[in-house]
Amino acid sequence: MSVDGELTSCERRLLEAAGTLVDVCEKEPRRDNPSRGTSWDPERTVRAEFLRDLLRNSARSIGAPRLRGAHIIGTLDLEGDDLACALLLEDCTFEEPVHLHQTRAPAIRLPGCHLPSLEAVQLEVRGNLILDGLTATSVDLRGAQVGGVLSLDGAALTNPAGRTLSGGALTVGQGMSCCHGFTSKGIIGLYGARISQGLSFTGATLENTAGWALDAQGMHVGDYLFLGSSYDSQEGFTAVGGLRLIGVHVDGFVCCWGAHIKPHEDFGYAIAGLGLTVSENLMMNEGFTTDGVVDLTNAQVGD
């Protein structure tokens, strides 16, 4: 389709905004909750096809579209696209999964958005990937490359029968944050991920009734791995299902202050840390508790 066709009022505002923020929220928190997006007025509607065409061409015309509080109808499918500008959508609701397989973009920001799932295998983001406050069943980032920060602070991922966050072979150029109320009901898979600076789950709650809450076999992180409170936060960390940290390598320290970890009843392991390598300190004090086995067979701790 062409952006020159019949437009909704929200689409017309995007064209006229010339890259400035278009905020169609009603400024009523309960009404503006993206989980209620299907009941929003038609004036807040944007077609996924229109948005796709705008993203492909906006850097050469009106600048990056910025949108808050819209209902995106149809499937936003940007698979294999080399976007001319950043994808910047806030507090929007999507009726269909968002497809970003092998998409290349300067940056992607979807804070507060509500969507069935985010499918982004081998996504390439030169800057930051911001998914703070996102609600979805799952986010698939297998083989994705993020040049800057990957943030899921406050996100809620719910997929009890499967994976919530798939990050096998994920690479992050700076840090990864799943903090401040991040919740996962299902399994997080970060096996083989490489995170240059550090990974933090401070203030997170993980739960998987079917197995491991976090499976990070072979993961390599840089400065730190927070599985509990940080130096400036007392939020703690809760995991029901246990942590699989076999062969994980941390160039800095691991901090589990204030963490409570409960194993899955079929495994008995709160932390499976066979071959865990920590270059500096491994801190399981200051309120760390567990209801199961912590296995550090063949682990290496520098300090």
MARVONU-241527 format. One record per residue (C-alpha): residue number from 1; residue in one letter; x, y, z. Coordinates in steps of 0.001 Angstrom, whole numbers. Layout:
# MARVONU-241527
> NUM | A | X | Y | Z
...
This chain:
# MARVONU-241527
> 1 | M | 0 | 0 | 0
> 2 | S | 970 | 3644 | -277
> 3 | V | 864 | 6194 | 2519
> 4 | D | -1079 | 8416 | 73
> 5 | G | -4269 | 6320 | 530
> 6 | E | -7202 | 7128 | 2821
> 7 | L | -5772 | 7821 | 6267
> 8 | T | -7075 | 7499 | 9795
> 9 | S | -6884 | 10652 | 11900
> 10 | C | -3922 | 9238 | 13851
> 11 | E | -2076 | 8360 | 10639
> 12 | R | -2608 | 11870 | 9309
> 13 | R | -1199 | 13330 | 12527
> 14 | L | 1904 | 11138 | 12139
> 15 | L | 2501 | 12472 | 8635
> 16 | E | 2079 | 16067 | 9800
> 17 | A | 4225 | 15647 | 12913
> 18 | A | 7529 | 15668 | 11001
> 19 | G | 9219 | 13362 | 13496
> 20 | T | 7823 | 14903 | 16683
> 21 | L | 5874 | 12797 | 19195
> 22 | V | 2231 | 12073 | 18412
> 23 | D | 515 | 11306 | 21731
> 24 | V | -3073 | 10103 | 21361
> 25 | C | -3531 | 9037 | 24990
> 26 | E | -6619 | 10243 | 26849
> 27 | K | -4554 | 11015 | 29980
> 28 | E | -6674 | 8625 | 32060
> 29 | P | -4399 | 5831 | 33353
> 30 | R | -7028 | 3094 | 33509
> 31 | R | -8422 | 3963 | 30094
> 32 | D | -4950 | 4347 | 28537
> 33 | N | -3692 | 949 | 29752
> 34 | P | -2477 | -790 | 26561
> 35 | S | -4108 | -4049 | 27691
> 36 | R | -7425 | -2283 | 26976
> 37 | G | -6311 | -1097 | 23560
> 38 | T | -8936 | -3014 | 21580
> 39 | S | -11610 | -812 | 23191
> 40 | W | -9938 | 2479 | 22279
> 41 | D | -11637 | 4984 | 20003
> 42 | P | -11044 | 4603 | 16225
> 43 | E | -9185 | 7944 | 16259
> 44 | R | -6310 | 6105 | 17998
> 45 | T | -5981 | 3457 | 15256
> 46 | V | -2964 | 3024 | 12971
> 47 | R | -2690 | 344 | 10307
> 48 | A | 421 | -1830 | 10523
> 49 | E | 917 | -1523 | 6747
> 50 | F | 919 | 2258 | 6985
> 51 | L | 3431 | 2179 | 9812
> 52 | R | 5667 | -230 | 7892
> 53 | D | 5730 | 2046 | 4829
> 54 | L | 6399 | 5065 | 7018
> 55 | L | 9346 | 3353 | 8717
> 56 | R | 10830 | 2344 | 5376
> 57 | N | 10710 | 5873 | 3951
> 58 | S | 10585 | 8376 | 6812
> 59 | A | 14312 | 9159 | 7081
> 60 | R | 14138 | 10512 | 3526
> 61 | S | 10934 | 12471 | 4125
> 62 | I | 9543 | 13407 | 7553
> 63 | G | 11942 | 11912 | 10079
> 64 | A | 11459 | 8989 | 12439
> 65 | P | 7787 | 8541 | 13434
> 66 | R | 7200 | 8723 | 17191
> 67 | L | 3886 | 7457 | 18507
> 68 | R | 2306 | 6973 | 21934
> 69 | G | -975 | 5328 | 22899
> 70 | A | -2102 | 3951 | 19538
> 71 | H | -3912 | 737 | 18570
> 72 | I | -1921 | -974 | 15800
> 73 | I | -4196 | -3150 | 13676
> 74 | G | -2921 | -5876 | 11355
> 75 | T | 524 | -7473 | 11455
> 76 | L | 3615 | -5281 | 11695
> 77 | D | 5987 | -7396 | 9628
> 78 | L | 9434 | -5854 | 9076
> 79 | E | 11259 | -9133 | 8452
> 80 | G | 14524 | -8561 | 6576
> 81 | D | 13968 | -4795 | 6310
> 82 | D | 16786 | -2289 | 6678
> 83 | L | 14913 | 504 | 8432
> 84 | A | 15726 | 4048 | 7469
> 85 | C | 15029 | 5257 | 11002
> 86 | A | 14482 | 4094 | 14569
> 87 | L | 11302 | 2293 | 15636
> 88 | L | 9851 | 4409 | 18477
> 89 | L | 6447 | 3285 | 19810
> 90 | E | 5317 | 3817 | 23404
> 91 | D | 2284 | 2469 | 25312
> 92 | C | 808 | 1071 | 22104
> 93 | T | -1228 | -2101 | 21723
> 94 | F | -794 | -4586 | 18868
> 95 | E | -3470 | -7070 | 17882
> 96 | E | -952 | -9356 | 16155
> 97 | P | 2656 | -10463 | 16889
> 98 | V | 5415 | -8087 | 15769
> 99 | H | 7859 | -9652 | 13296
> 100 | L | 11427 | -8324 | 13292
> 101 | H | 13304 | -11388 | 12046
> 102 | Q | 16615 | -10245 | 10480
> 103 | T | 15489 | -6621 | 10664
> 104 | R | 18232 | -3980 | 10833
> 105 | A | 17525 | -726 | 12661
> 106 | P | 19406 | 2186 | 14288
> 107 | A | 17414 | 1706 | 17514
> 108 | I | 14156 | 153 | 18710
> 109 | R | 12067 | 1413 | 21628
> 110 | L | 8767 | -255 | 22572
> 111 | P | 8310 | 792 | 26229
> 112 | G | 4940 | -24 | 27755
> 113 | C | 3634 | -1745 | 24634
> 114 | H | 1192 | -4657 | 24790
> 115 | L | 1494 | -7367 | 22143
> 116 | P | 995 | -11111 | 21710
> 117 | S | 4723 | -11707 | 21077
> 118 | L | 7867 | -10137 | 19652
> 119 | E | 9539 | -12348 | 17035
> 120 | A | 13054 | -10990 | 16443
> 121 | V | 15450 | -13819 | 15527
> 122 | Q | 18756 | -12403 | 14200
> 123 | L | 17584 | -8839 | 14714
> 124 | E | 20382 | -6254 | 14365
> 125 | V | 20103 | -3030 | 16373
> 126 | R | 23040 | -647 | 16139
> 127 | G | 21978 | 1267 | 19247
> 128 | N | 19669 | 390 | 22146
> 129 | L | 16785 | -2081 | 22298
> 130 | I | 14372 | -777 | 24961
> 131 | L | 11473 | -3032 | 25964
> 132 | D | 10780 | -1571 | 29430
> 133 | G | 7272 | -2324 | 30694
> 134 | L | 6467 | -4522 | 27700
> 135 | T | 3702 | -7099 | 28214
> 136 | A | 3688 | -10179 | 25986
> 137 | T | 3704 | -13947 | 26042
> 138 | S | 7243 | -14123 | 24701
> 139 | V | 10212 | -12268 | 23201
> 140 | D | 12415 | -14221 | 20789
> 141 | L | 15910 | -12717 | 20413
> 142 | R | 17843 | -15811 | 19353
> 143 | G | 20969 | -14770 | 17472
> 144 | A | 20090 | -11077 | 17806
> 145 | Q | 22815 | -8435 | 17949
> 146 | V | 22301 | -5312 | 20063
> 147 | G | 25076 | -2755 | 19819
> 148 | G | 24059 | -783 | 22900
> 149 | V | 21835 | -1581 | 25897
> 150 | L | 19121 | -4238 | 26058
> 151 | S | 16547 | -3284 | 28707
> 152 | L | 13420 | -5135 | 29824
> 153 | D | 12953 | -3354 | 33145
> 154 | G | 9410 | -3832 | 34422
> 155 | A | 8420 | -6080 | 31518
> 156 | A | 5906 | -8897 | 32115
> 157 | L | 6313 | -12058 | 30016
> 158 | T | 3794 | -14847 | 30563
> 159 | N | 4059 | -18181 | 28787
> 160 | P | 3688 | -20931 | 31431
> 161 | A | 3867 | -23740 | 28885
> 162 | G | 7007 | -22498 | 27115
> 163 | R | 9696 | -19850 | 26758
> 164 | T | 9203 | -16249 | 27757
> 165 | L | 12577 | -14835 | 26689
> 166 | S | 14628 | -16726 | 24116
> 167 | G | 18165 | -15362 | 23884
> 168 | G | 20312 | -18231 | 22658
> 169 | A | 23485 | -16817 | 21022
> 170 | L | 22286 | -13278 | 21762
> 171 | T | 25056 | -10648 | 21784
> 172 | V | 24788 | -7316 | 23628
> 173 | G | 27447 | -4651 | 23161
> 174 | Q | 26811 | -2986 | 26509
> 175 | G | 24623 | -4187 | 29411
> 176 | M | 21377 | -6159 | 29744
> 177 | S | 18807 | -5267 | 32402
> 178 | C | 15755 | -7246 | 33558
> 179 | C | 15104 | -5253 | 36743
> 180 | H | 12575 | -3253 | 38763
> 181 | G | 9541 | -5524 | 38630
> 182 | F | 10488 | -7646 | 35623
> 183 | T | 8454 | -10868 | 35726
> 184 | S | 8726 | -14086 | 33761
> 185 | K | 6271 | -16991 | 34000
> 186 | G | 7910 | -19652 | 31860
> 187 | I | 11548 | -20355 | 31005
> 188 | I | 14188 | -17774 | 30127
> 189 | G | 16823 | -19217 | 27800
> 190 | L | 20129 | -17343 | 27533
> 191 | Y | 22404 | -20241 | 26631
> 192 | G | 25490 | -19090 | 24773
> 193 | A | 24581 | -15407 | 25143
> 194 | R | 27422 | -12890 | 25240
> 195 | I | 26817 | -9681 | 27184
> 196 | S | 29803 | -7356 | 27114
> 197 | Q | 29242 | -5358 | 30307
> 198 | G | 26861 | -7143 | 32647
> 199 | L | 23454 | -8663 | 33304
> 200 | S | 21128 | -7655 | 36139
> 201 | F | 17961 | -9260 | 37498
> 202 | T | 17686 | -6989 | 40545
> 203 | G | 14039 | -6737 | 41565
> 204 | A | 12941 | -9505 | 39174
> 205 | T | 10609 | -12446 | 39777
> 206 | L | 11054 | -15616 | 37707
> 207 | E | 8722 | -18602 | 37884
> 208 | N | 8527 | -21762 | 35845
> 209 | T | 6298 | -24621 | 36956
> 210 | A | 7586 | -26837 | 34127
> 211 | G | 11350 | -26643 | 34761
> 212 | W | 14213 | -24146 | 35078
> 213 | A | 13276 | -20519 | 35610
> 214 | L | 16552 | -19463 | 33941
> 215 | D | 18688 | -21611 | 31662
> 216 | A | 21912 | -19758 | 30842
> 217 | Q | 24324 | -22595 | 30024
> 218 | G | 27512 | -21308 | 28428
> 219 | M | 26603 | -17647 | 28850
> 220 | H | 29488 | -15141 | 29026
> 221 | V | 29008 | -11781 | 30727
> 222 | G | 31455 | -9000 | 31473
> 223 | D | 31586 | -6879 | 34613
> 224 | Y | 28785 | -8342 | 36753
> 225 | L | 25871 | -10724 | 37168
> 226 | F | 23254 | -9499 | 39646
> 227 | L | 20885 | -12211 | 40858
> 228 | G | 19804 | -10175 | 43861
> 229 | S | 20091 | -6679 | 45274
> 230 | S | 22589 | -4266 | 43800
> 231 | Y | 24728 | -1845 | 45773
> 232 | D | 22104 | 920 | 45530
> 233 | S | 18922 | -1196 | 45610
> 234 | Q | 17302 | -3544 | 48127
> 235 | E | 14771 | -5021 | 45687
> 236 | G | 16140 | -8572 | 45874
> 237 | F | 15391 | -11401 | 43449
> 238 | T | 13030 | -14387 | 43442
> 239 | A | 13263 | -17479 | 41239
> 240 | V | 10940 | -20486 | 41443
> 241 | G | 12236 | -23295 | 39250
> 242 | G | 15956 | -22888 | 39807
> 243 | L | 18854 | -21417 | 37836
> 244 | R | 20906 | -23419 | 35354
> 245 | L | 24321 | -21711 | 35264
> 246 | I | 26410 | -24598 | 33943
> 247 | G | 29561 | -23325 | 32222
> 248 | V | 28666 | -19672 | 32741
> 249 | H | 31667 | -17317 | 32653
> 250 | V | 31592 | -13960 | 34465
> 251 | D | 34600 | -11708 | 33988
> 252 | G | 33658 | -9701 | 37092
> 253 | F | 31519 | -10680 | 40121
> 254 | V | 28247 | -12460 | 40897
> 255 | C | 25986 | -10940 | 43563
> 256 | C | 23062 | -12859 | 45094
> 257 | W | 22251 | -10536 | 48004
> 258 | G | 18651 | -10851 | 49160
> 259 | A | 17841 | -13566 | 46627
> 260 | H | 15395 | -16374 | 47329
> 261 | I | 15705 | -19327 | 44952
> 262 | K | 13424 | -22350 | 45035
> 263 | P | 14148 | -25380 | 42840
> 264 | H | 11697 | -27202 | 40640
> 265 | E | 10417 | -30216 | 42534
> 266 | D | 11700 | -32637 | 39863
> 267 | F | 15294 | -31309 | 39933
> 268 | G | 16140 | -30313 | 43503
> 269 | Y | 18776 | -27824 | 42331
> 270 | A | 18343 | -24184 | 43244
> 271 | I | 21533 | -23348 | 41314
> 272 | A | 23198 | -25806 | 38973
> 273 | G | 26627 | -24165 | 38701
> 274 | L | 28818 | -26972 | 37376
> 275 | G | 31927 | -25349 | 35883
> 276 | L | 30837 | -21809 | 36763
> 277 | T | 33760 | -19388 | 36401
> 278 | V | 33777 | -16068 | 38277
> 279 | S | 36873 | -13898 | 37933
> 280 | E | 36213 | -11871 | 41097
> 281 | N | 33757 | -12453 | 44002
> 282 | L | 30843 | -14880 | 44272
> 283 | M | 28567 | -13358 | 46931
> 284 | M | 25856 | -15608 | 48403
> 285 | N | 25347 | -13692 | 51650
> 286 | E | 23372 | -10685 | 52920
> 287 | G | 20007 | -12461 | 52955
> 288 | F | 20579 | -15104 | 50268
> 289 | T | 18286 | -18118 | 50877
> 290 | T | 17479 | -21267 | 48976
> 291 | D | 15256 | -24300 | 49439
> 292 | G | 17453 | -26599 | 47346
> 293 | V | 20976 | -27625 | 46367
> 294 | V | 23624 | -25167 | 45182
> 295 | D | 26001 | -27229 | 43040
> 296 | L | 29373 | -25554 | 42402
> 297 | T | 31241 | -28650 | 41270
> 298 | N | 34380 | -27628 | 39349
> 299 | A | 33528 | -23953 | 39769
> 300 | Q | 36354 | -21426 | 39769
> 301 | V | 36130 | -18246 | 41861
> 302 | G | 38945 | -15736 | 41511
> 303 | D | 38664 | -13799 | 44799
